[in-house]
Amino acid sequence: MAFYDKNDVAPVPPMGWNSYDYYNTLVNEEQVRANADYMAKNLKQHGWEYVVIDIQWSDSAAGTRNKDNIQYIPFSRFNVDEYSRQIPAPNRFPSSKDGAGFKPLADYIHSLGLKFGIHIMRGIPRFAAHEHMPIKTHDGTKVTADQIACAYSTCAWNPDMYGVDFRSPYAQDYYDSIFELYASWGVDFVKVDDICRHVKEPIYEKEVEMMATAIKNSGRGIVLSLSPGPAVIEKAHHYKTYANMWRITDDFWDDWKLLKAMFERCEVWQTHSGNGNWPDCDMLPMGKLGYGWAAADAEYKGWDCKFTPEETRTMITLWSVFRAPLMIGTDLPQLSDFNLSLLTNDEIIAMNKCPNQAFQSSKSCNENLVIWANECDDDLSYYECYFNLSEEEQTVKINLTLGKDDNIRDLWEHKDLGGKTEFVLKPHSCKALKITVSAKN
C-alpha cells in the first residue's frame, strides 16, 4: 500500500548537493553552512534546493581514529539519545548541543529558502543492542534495542548497525521514533544506505516498508532515497510504491567506464520514472573531489575531477534527459566558472523537469552513438540528445525534414540552429537539442 502521494514531496526529480564526494565521513557544520550559502546565492534560482549531509554525522571520532585509511571506524561508539537514536556529533555540529539535534542547522538552511537532508544507515546501532539500551515505544512498554535487532543482518562495509527484525512487534515503533525525531528537526530528505540492492531479501524489503510507514506517521513530507545500487529491476514496483528515489548503480565516480555503463542502466530503467518515482544515477562528481579521504594529511585537498569538459557535459545531459535526481558531488565554493555555467543552464534543467517519460530512441550498430528523446508537453517540440561513446569523432545527421518555421535549438550553446541537421561530435561528447515543429506545418 502506498504511504502517501509522492507527488507531494518529489513531483519532479530532486536537485541539490551531497557532502560525500568531497568530504567523505568528515563534513562539519561550518562546511555545510558554506555550501548552503553558496547554493542560496548561485544555484537556488535555477532549482537547486536540497543540502544533504552524508554518512557518519553522529560520530565524534570521525577524522581522528580513522586516519590510517579506515573509512568507517570499527566498534565506534557514536552519539545516540536515550532511545538509541543517532544524534549529531556536537564537536562537528556545535549547534546540536543540549539536545537540539539538527534543528538549528535545518532552520538556518530553511531560512535560505533551501531544504535539508541527512544520510542514515539501515537498522539500529549495534552497541545499543549489545548494551540493551531502550527504544521509544508507542504505548510506553519497556523494550530494548536487542529485542528488535537482527544480529544476522549486517552491512558488509559499515560496522555500525544491525538490521531491524520486522517480526518484532515493536520494530515499527523504532522506525516511527527516528522519523518522528527527524520531522521535529525539520528534515526534508533522508538517504537510507545498505538497503537498495538487497531488497529481494525479506528483511530489507520490510525495512523499506517500515520506513515508508514511519514517514507517513511522522506527519512530515520527507523524500525517501534508497542506496546504494544497483537496484533490482524485478522489484521496480516495490521501489515505486514505497520510495521516491532508488540507486540504479553502485557509487558513481569520475571514470569514463562508469559513465559509459550508465547508458545501459538508464535504458533498463527508462520506463520507471515519473509521478514521484525517480531512478537515481548517484551524484554528479565535478570540480574538487575526495578531500575527506586523507584525514591524516592536513595539506591534502583532494583531487580534480578526472572527467573532461565534454564528459562532464555528457554526464549532466544524460542525467537530465533521463530525468534522474541531480545531486552535486563536490565542494560548491570551489566550483569553477565553467562548472557553474553547466549547473545553471536553465534549458538543460527544463529538460530534466519534462513531465513526459524519456526513452532511448536509437543506438547505432556499433553501440557508440546513443540517442535519447523526450516529448515536451506543448505538442509542438521534443528533446533529442546525441551521445558519442566512441574514441573517434562522429558526424551525425538528423533524419528530419524541417519546414520554414521549424527550428532546432542547441541547449548547451543557447543557439537556434534553424534547419541545420548535421554536426560533428567529438569523442565522449554530446549534443542536446530541442526541436520545434510549427503548428502551421
C-alpha positions as CSV (number, residue, x, y, z in Angstrom):
1,M,0.0,0.0,0.0
2,A,1.4,3.4,-1.0
3,F,2.1,5.5,2.1
4,Y,1.3,8.9,0.5
5,D,1.1,10.6,-2.8
6,K,4.8,11.1,-3.6
7,N,3.9,14.0,-5.9
8,D,3.5,16.0,-2.7
9,V,7.2,15.7,-1.9
10,A,9.0,14.9,-5.2
11,P,6.8,15.8,-8.1
12,V,10.0,16.4,-10.2
13,P,13.5,14.9,-9.8
14,P,15.1,16.4,-6.6
15,M,18.1,18.7,-7.2
16,G,20.7,19.5,-4.6
17,W,24.1,18.9,-3.1
18,N,25.5,16.0,-1.1
19,S,28.6,16.2,1.1
20,Y,30.0,12.7,0.4
21,D,32.1,13.1,-2.8
22,Y,34.3,15.8,-1.3
23,Y,34.0,15.4,2.5
24,N,33.5,11.6,2.8
25,T,32.8,11.0,6.6
26,L,34.3,14.3,7.8
27,V,31.9,17.1,7.0
28,N,31.2,19.6,9.7
29,E,28.6,22.3,10.4
30,E,30.8,25.2,9.1
31,Q,31.3,23.4,5.8
32,V,27.7,22.5,5.4
33,R,26.7,26.1,6.0
34,A,29.3,27.3,3.5
35,N,27.9,25.0,0.8
36,A,24.3,26.1,1.7
37,D,25.3,29.8,1.4
38,Y,26.8,29.1,-2.0
39,M,23.7,27.3,-3.2
40,A,21.4,30.0,-2.0
41,K,23.5,32.7,-3.8
42,N,24.3,30.9,-7.0
43,L,22.1,27.9,-7.6
44,K,18.7,28.3,-5.9
45,Q,17.2,30.4,-8.6
46,H,17.9,27.6,-11.0
47,G,16.0,25.0,-9.0
48,W,18.8,23.6,-6.8
49,E,17.4,23.2,-3.2
50,Y,18.5,20.2,-1.1
51,V,21.5,20.3,1.2
52,V,22.3,16.7,2.2
53,I,24.7,15.7,5.0
54,D,26.0,12.2,4.1
55,I,27.4,9.4,6.3
56,Q,28.8,9.3,9.9
57,W,27.4,12.7,11.1
58,S,26.8,11.2,14.5
59,D,30.4,10.0,15.0
60,S,32.6,12.4,17.1
61,A,35.7,10.3,16.3
62,A,35.5,10.8,12.6
63,G,38.8,12.2,11.4
64,T,40.7,11.1,14.5
65,R,40.5,7.4,14.9
66,N,40.2,6.7,11.2
67,K,43.4,8.4,10.0
68,D,45.0,5.2,8.6
69,N,42.8,5.0,5.5
70,I,40.0,3.5,7.6
71,Q,36.8,5.0,6.2
72,Y,34.4,3.5,8.9
73,I,35.7,3.1,12.4
74,P,35.2,-0.5,13.8
75,F,33.3,-0.6,17.1
76,S,32.8,3.1,17.1
77,R,30.5,4.5,19.9
78,F,28.8,7.3,18.1
79,N,26.3,9.7,19.6
80,V,22.8,8.5,20.4
81,D,20.0,9.8,22.6
82,E,18.1,8.0,25.4
83,Y,16.1,6.0,22.8
84,S,19.0,4.6,20.8
85,R,18.6,7.2,18.0
86,Q,21.6,8.7,16.4
87,I,22.1,12.4,17.0
88,P,24.7,14.8,15.6
89,A,28.3,14.8,16.9
90,P,28.4,18.1,18.9
91,N,32.2,18.5,18.2
92,R,31.4,18.7,14.5
93,F,27.9,20.3,14.6
94,P,28.1,22.7,17.6
95,S,24.5,24.0,17.2
96,S,23.3,20.5,18.0
97,K,24.4,20.7,21.6
98,D,22.0,20.3,24.6
99,G,19.6,18.1,22.7
100,A,18.9,20.5,19.8
101,G,19.9,17.9,17.2
102,F,19.9,19.1,13.6
103,K,17.0,21.6,14.2
104,P,19.2,24.8,14.4
105,L,21.1,23.8,11.2
106,A,17.9,22.9,9.4
107,D,16.3,26.2,10.5
108,Y,19.3,28.0,9.0
109,I,19.1,26.2,5.7
110,H,15.3,26.7,5.6
111,S,15.9,30.5,6.2
112,L,17.9,30.5,2.9
113,G,14.9,29.1,1.1
114,L,16.5,25.6,0.8
115,K,15.7,22.1,2.1
116,F,17.7,19.9,4.5
117,G,18.6,16.3,4.2
118,I,20.6,13.6,6.0
119,H,22.0,10.1,5.4
120,I,21.3,7.2,7.7
121,M,22.3,3.5,7.7
122,R,19.5,0.9,7.7
123,G,18.9,-0.5,11.2
124,I,19.7,0.2,14.8
125,P,23.2,0.8,16.4
126,R,25.0,-2.4,17.3
127,F,26.3,-1.1,20.6
128,A,22.7,-0.1,21.6
129,A,21.7,-3.8,21.1
130,H,24.8,-5.1,22.9
131,E,24.1,-2.8,25.9
132,H,20.3,-3.4,25.9
133,M,19.6,0.3,25.5
134,P,15.9,1.3,25.4
135,I,13.9,2.3,22.4
136,K,10.8,4.6,22.3
137,T,7.5,2.7,22.1
138,H,4.0,3.9,21.3
139,D,2.5,2.5,24.5
140,G,5.3,3.0,26.9
141,T,6.3,-0.7,27.0
142,K,9.9,-1.1,28.1
143,V,11.7,-2.6,25.0
144,T,15.4,-2.6,24.4
145,A,17.4,-2.5,21.2
146,D,18.4,-6.1,21.3
147,Q,14.8,-7.2,21.3
148,I,14.2,-5.7,17.8
149,A,17.7,-6.1,16.3
150,C,18.5,-8.9,13.9
151,A,22.1,-9.8,14.7
152,Y,22.4,-11.8,11.4
153,S,21.6,-8.8,9.2
154,T,24.7,-6.6,9.0
155,C,26.3,-4.3,6.4
156,A,29.3,-5.7,4.6
157,W,31.2,-2.4,4.5
158,N,30.0,-0.4,7.5
159,P,30.2,-1.8,11.1
160,D,27.7,0.5,12.8
161,M,24.3,-1.2,12.6
162,Y,22.2,-4.3,12.9
163,G,19.1,-4.7,10.8
164,V,15.7,-4.3,12.4
165,D,13.7,-7.6,12.7
166,F,10.3,-6.9,11.2
167,R,8.9,-9.9,13.1
168,S,9.3,-8.0,16.4
169,P,6.0,-6.3,17.5
170,Y,8.0,-3.1,18.3
171,A,10.1,-2.9,15.1
172,Q,7.8,-0.3,13.6
173,D,8.0,1.7,16.8
174,Y,11.7,2.1,16.4
175,Y,11.4,3.4,12.9
176,D,8.5,5.6,13.9
177,S,10.6,7.1,16.6
178,I,13.6,8.0,14.4
179,F,11.4,9.6,11.7
180,E,9.5,11.4,14.5
181,L,12.8,12.8,15.6
182,Y,13.8,13.8,12.0
183,A,10.5,15.5,11.5
184,S,11.0,17.5,14.7
185,W,14.4,18.7,13.4
186,G,12.8,19.8,10.0
187,V,14.4,17.1,7.8
188,D,13.1,17.1,4.2
189,F,15.1,14.3,2.7
190,V,16.5,11.0,4.1
191,K,19.0,8.9,2.2
192,V,19.0,5.4,3.6
193,D,22.1,3.2,2.9
194,D,22.7,-0.5,2.8
195,I,19.2,-1.3,1.5
196,C,18.6,-0.8,-2.2
197,R,20.4,-3.7,-3.8
198,H,19.2,-6.3,-1.3
199,V,15.5,-5.5,-1.5
200,K,14.8,-9.1,-2.7
201,E,15.6,-10.4,0.8
202,P,12.6,-10.1,3.2
203,I,14.3,-8.1,6.0
204,Y,15.5,-5.4,3.6
205,E,12.1,-5.2,1.8
206,K,10.3,-4.9,5.1
207,E,12.6,-2.3,6.4
208,V,11.8,-0.1,3.4
209,E,8.1,-0.6,4.1
210,M,8.6,0.3,7.8
211,M,10.5,3.5,6.9
212,A,7.7,4.5,4.4
213,T,5.1,3.9,7.1
214,A,7.2,5.9,9.6
215,I,7.3,8.9,7.3
216,K,3.6,8.8,6.9
217,N,3.2,8.5,10.7
218,S,5.6,11.4,11.2
219,G,3.2,13.9,9.6
220,R,6.0,15.5,7.5
221,G,6.6,15.0,3.8
222,I,10.1,13.6,3.6
223,V,11.8,12.4,0.4
224,L,12.9,8.7,0.8
225,S,16.0,7.9,-1.1
226,L,17.4,4.3,-1.2
227,S,21.1,3.5,-1.6
228,P,23.3,2.0,-2.9
229,G,22.6,0.1,-6.0
230,P,22.4,-1.4,-8.4
231,A,18.7,-1.6,-7.8
232,V,16.9,-4.8,-8.7
233,I,14.7,-4.3,-11.7
234,E,12.4,-7.1,-10.7
235,K,11.5,-5.0,-7.6
236,A,10.7,-1.8,-9.5
237,H,7.1,-1.9,-8.3
238,H,8.2,-2.1,-4.7
239,Y,10.6,0.9,-5.1
240,K,7.9,2.9,-6.8
241,T,5.3,2.1,-4.1
242,Y,7.5,3.0,-1.1
243,A,10.3,5.3,-2.1
244,N,10.9,8.4,-4.2
245,M,14.5,7.6,-5.3
246,W,16.5,4.4,-5.6
247,R,20.0,4.0,-6.9
248,I,20.5,2.1,-10.1
249,T,24.2,2.0,-9.7
250,D,26.9,1.4,-7.0
251,D,28.8,4.5,-6.1
252,F,29.5,6.6,-9.2
253,W,32.8,8.3,-9.7
254,D,34.8,10.3,-12.3
255,D,35.6,7.4,-14.5
256,W,34.6,7.3,-18.2
257,K,33.9,3.5,-18.0
258,L,31.3,4.1,-15.3
259,L,29.7,6.9,-17.2
260,K,29.6,4.8,-20.4
261,A,28.0,1.9,-18.4
262,M,25.3,4.3,-17.2
263,F,23.7,4.4,-20.6
264,E,22.8,0.8,-20.3
265,R,21.5,1.2,-16.8
266,C,19.3,4.1,-17.9
267,E,17.9,2.1,-20.7
268,V,16.9,-0.7,-18.3
269,W,15.1,1.7,-16.0
270,Q,13.7,4.2,-18.6
271,T,10.0,3.1,-18.2
272,H,10.0,3.5,-14.4
273,S,10.5,7.3,-13.9
274,G,7.8,9.9,-13.2
275,N,5.0,10.6,-10.8
276,G,7.2,10.9,-7.8
277,N,9.4,8.0,-8.8
278,W,13.0,8.7,-9.8
279,P,15.6,6.0,-10.6
280,D,18.8,7.6,-9.2
281,C,22.2,7.7,-11.1
282,D,24.0,8.9,-8.0
283,M,25.9,12.2,-7.5
284,L,27.3,14.4,-10.2
285,P,31.1,14.3,-9.4
286,M,32.8,17.5,-10.6
287,G,35.3,20.1,-9.6
288,K,37.2,19.1,-6.4
289,L,36.7,15.6,-5.0
290,G,38.0,13.4,-2.2
291,Y,39.3,15.8,0.4
292,G,37.8,13.6,3.2
293,W,39.8,10.6,2.0
294,A,43.0,11.7,3.7
295,A,42.2,12.8,7.2
296,A,45.8,12.3,8.4
297,D,47.2,14.8,5.9
298,A,46.3,18.4,6.7
299,E,47.7,19.6,3.4
300,Y,45.7,17.1,1.3
301,K,43.0,19.0,-0.6
302,G,41.5,16.1,-2.7
303,W,41.8,15.7,-6.4
304,D,40.5,17.4,-9.5
305,C,37.6,15.6,-11.2
306,K,39.0,13.4,-14.0
307,F,36.1,14.0,-16.4
308,T,37.0,16.1,-19.3
309,P,34.7,19.1,-20.1
310,E,33.0,17.0,-22.8
311,E,32.4,14.1,-20.4
312,T,31.1,16.4,-17.7
313,R,28.6,17.8,-20.1
314,T,27.7,14.3,-21.3
315,M,27.0,13.2,-17.7
316,I,24.7,16.2,-16.9
317,T,22.9,15.7,-20.2
318,L,22.2,12.0,-19.7
319,W,21.0,12.6,-16.0
320,S,18.8,15.4,-17.3
321,V,17.1,13.8,-20.3
322,F,16.7,10.5,-18.3
323,R,15.1,12.7,-15.5
324,A,17.4,11.4,-12.8
325,P,17.7,13.3,-9.5
326,L,20.5,15.9,-9.7
327,M,22.8,15.9,-6.7
328,I,26.1,17.7,-7.0
329,G,29.1,16.0,-5.5
330,T,31.9,18.5,-4.8
331,D,32.7,21.4,-2.6
332,L,30.5,24.1,-4.0
333,P,32.6,27.2,-3.0
334,Q,35.4,25.8,-5.1
335,L,33.4,25.4,-8.3
336,S,34.9,26.8,-11.4
337,D,33.0,29.2,-13.6
338,F,32.8,26.6,-16.3
339,N,31.1,24.0,-13.9
340,L,28.8,26.6,-12.5
341,S,27.7,27.5,-16.0
342,L,26.8,23.9,-16.6
343,L,24.8,23.7,-13.4
344,T,22.9,26.9,-14.1
345,N,21.8,26.1,-17.7
346,D,18.1,26.6,-17.4
347,E,17.4,25.0,-20.8
348,I,19.0,21.7,-19.7
349,I,17.3,21.9,-16.3
350,A,13.9,22.3,-18.0
351,M,14.6,19.0,-19.9
352,N,15.1,17.3,-16.5
353,K,11.7,18.6,-15.4
354,C,9.9,17.5,-18.5
355,P,6.6,15.8,-17.4
356,N,6.9,13.0,-20.0
357,Q,8.8,9.8,-19.9
358,A,12.1,9.8,-21.8
359,F,13.4,6.9,-23.8
360,Q,16.4,5.7,-25.7
361,S,15.2,6.0,-29.2
362,S,18.1,4.6,-31.2
363,K,21.5,3.1,-31.0
364,S,23.9,2.7,-33.8
365,C,25.0,-0.8,-34.9
366,N,28.4,-0.4,-33.0
367,E,26.6,1.0,-29.9
368,N,28.8,4.1,-30.0
369,L,26.1,6.6,-30.9
370,V,23.2,6.7,-28.5
371,I,20.1,8.9,-28.9
372,W,17.7,9.8,-26.1
373,A,14.4,11.6,-26.8
374,N,11.5,13.1,-24.9
375,E,8.4,14.9,-26.0
376,C,7.6,18.3,-24.5
377,D,4.1,19.0,-23.2
378,D,3.3,21.6,-25.8
379,D,2.7,19.0,-28.5
380,L,5.0,21.0,-30.8
381,S,8.5,20.3,-29.6
382,Y,10.7,17.5,-28.3
383,Y,14.2,16.9,-27.0
384,E,16.8,14.8,-28.7
385,C,20.2,14.2,-27.2
386,Y,23.0,12.6,-29.2
387,F,25.9,10.9,-27.4
388,N,29.2,9.8,-28.9
389,L,30.5,7.0,-26.8
390,S,33.4,6.2,-29.1
391,E,37.0,7.3,-29.2
392,E,36.7,8.9,-32.6
393,E,34.8,11.9,-34.0
394,Q,31.4,11.1,-35.5
395,T,29.3,13.0,-38.0
396,V,25.7,13.0,-37.1
397,K,22.8,13.8,-39.4
398,I,19.3,14.2,-38.0
399,N,16.8,12.3,-40.1
400,L,14.3,15.2,-40.3
401,T,12.8,17.4,-42.9
402,L,12.1,20.9,-41.5
403,G,9.6,23.5,-42.6
404,K,10.5,27.1,-42.8
405,D,9.0,27.9,-39.4
406,D,10.6,24.9,-37.7
407,N,13.7,25.2,-35.6
408,I,16.5,23.1,-33.9
409,R,17.9,24.7,-30.7
410,D,21.2,23.8,-29.2
411,L,20.6,23.8,-25.5
412,W,24.2,23.9,-24.4
413,E,25.2,26.7,-26.8
414,H,21.9,28.6,-26.4
415,K,21.7,28.9,-30.1
416,D,18.9,28.4,-32.7
417,L,20.3,26.3,-35.5
418,G,17.4,26.8,-37.9
419,G,17.3,23.9,-40.3
420,K,20.8,22.6,-39.7
421,T,20.6,18.9,-39.3
422,E,24.3,17.8,-39.5
423,F,27.0,18.2,-36.9
424,V,30.2,16.6,-35.6
425,L,30.6,15.1,-32.2
426,K,33.9,14.8,-30.5
427,P,34.8,11.6,-28.6
428,H,32.7,11.3,-25.4
429,S,30.7,14.4,-26.2
430,C,27.1,15.1,-26.8
431,K,24.6,17.4,-28.4
432,A,21.4,18.4,-26.6
433,L,18.7,19.7,-28.9
434,K,15.1,20.9,-28.6
435,I,13.3,20.5,-31.9
436,T,10.2,22.6,-32.6
437,V,7.8,21.8,-35.4
438,S,5.5,24.7,-36.2
439,A,1.8,24.1,-36.0
440,K,1.5,25.7,-39.5
441,N,3.2,22.6,-40.8
